[in-house]
Amino acid sequence: MKTLEEQLTEVQQAISDILLNAQEAWYNGQKVRKADLVTLERREKRLLVQIKRKNRGGIRVRGATPV
């Protein structure tokens, strides 16, 4: 399985490809559609949060009542 960072790189490359080129194209008379930009952006945001959590380390407890 790929690391979170590797997944993020792939998602960002896919987003860049859509922005620089087109999301849809015709090849040999068939319409080809790449991944949805909105879906890729959501995935990117989720991966960034996961990477931030991983790098922060440990479990955070907020609002707990001391015993």
Beta strands, then each sheet from edge to edge (+ up, - down):
strand 1: 24-27
strand 2: 30-33
sheet 1: 1+ 2-
end
